[in-house]
Amino acid sequence: MNSYRRTIRILHVDDDPEFAEITGTFLERDDDRFDIEIATSPTEGLSRLETESFDCIVSDYDMPTRNGIEFLESVRDAHPDLPFILYTGKGSEEIASDAISAGVTDYLQKGAGTSQYTVLANRIRNAVDRYYTQTELAEREERLNLFFEQSPIGVIEWDDEFDFVRANGAAERILGYTQGELLGHSWQKIVPESDRDAVSAVAEDLLGDSGGYHNVNENVRKDGERIVCEWHNRVVTDEDGSVVAIFSQFQDITEQRQQERENSRRCHRLEQILKTVPGCVVQLDADGQFASANEHVEKVLGLDTDSVSNRTYNDPRWNLRDPDGNQIPDERLPFRRVRDTGEPVYGERVGIEWPDSTRKPLLTNGTPVFDEQGAFESAVFSLVDITDQQEPDDTQ
């Protein structure tokens, strides 16, 4: 029996109100979820259905003006799936056959004694359980189909052999194939030979529930173009653990990967430049954190090249001052000006006052580095120790 604890509203249609009252009493005694409403004619029953919601209908067969099957046919016009149990004292194979043809949910003949109500209660529970289970499955399927069709990224459904079952519009655009051109084909249709072993391993892990949920690999479009796609996969199983369906969401990340490789090459070139420049050169990220520095940073700033990342442009241990000895406000420091304005600074004189009161004047030049979208990414500074260039103090 379904585990939900909701009221089950039952419309009992019978032209014998005394029998209907007795039936209702026994049913509510059998299951406290049952709430019985009585209608003494099919016409009244149809009227109640127009204004109220019920979980099940129990109807007599032999009634004036309209019999139970005619009532059932009228109900099915507006409620094609609502549980309907024909509960009649007049039984025959012909009536049962007509009831089944009209879409009855269950058929039960009235009997003597109270045991008939226990049977009827079980039939009602089973019918309502099936109805709501099927309704939930249908709603879930509808939501899944809506997600499948409207997803902005590619979605593919596979069978348990990893053959195409369906593909949404985004998947068709990414791969260049129509759904009809993919149906029945294996995943190998869109995977180049070079990546098939890796993808096969992912498929095996996925079916074995041991991983394979995420992977990145090359795919081949219909026109032969190779693209890089990121895949997120999921297996759907039934209560017995059997595979019902396999879904994959994916997107083309070819441009993203190309950009990542370009950024990596650019960073490598910058690192090589930093190593070969004779003076002290440092790179700071967008937050002002030291990202890298060449070997001259030890002589100029007293830092080890392997530990510069724990310093920022405004580290208080440096106590940065202008040529007149005044502490420089944070917003006027060279890095902040480069980052905030997007403009380079040239020939800026900055003095460092160490904790032991020793000082070192520096000549700084800085320039911004922007990403492909034009956003500030980092800043590169050259720092020159100009202690030997300072003019002698005339007062000494």
Summary of the structure (lengths in Angstrom):
residues: 396
radius of gyration: 39.3
end to end distance: 101.6
largest distance: 127.7
contacts: 1117
relative contact order: 0.06
helix: 40%
strand: 28%
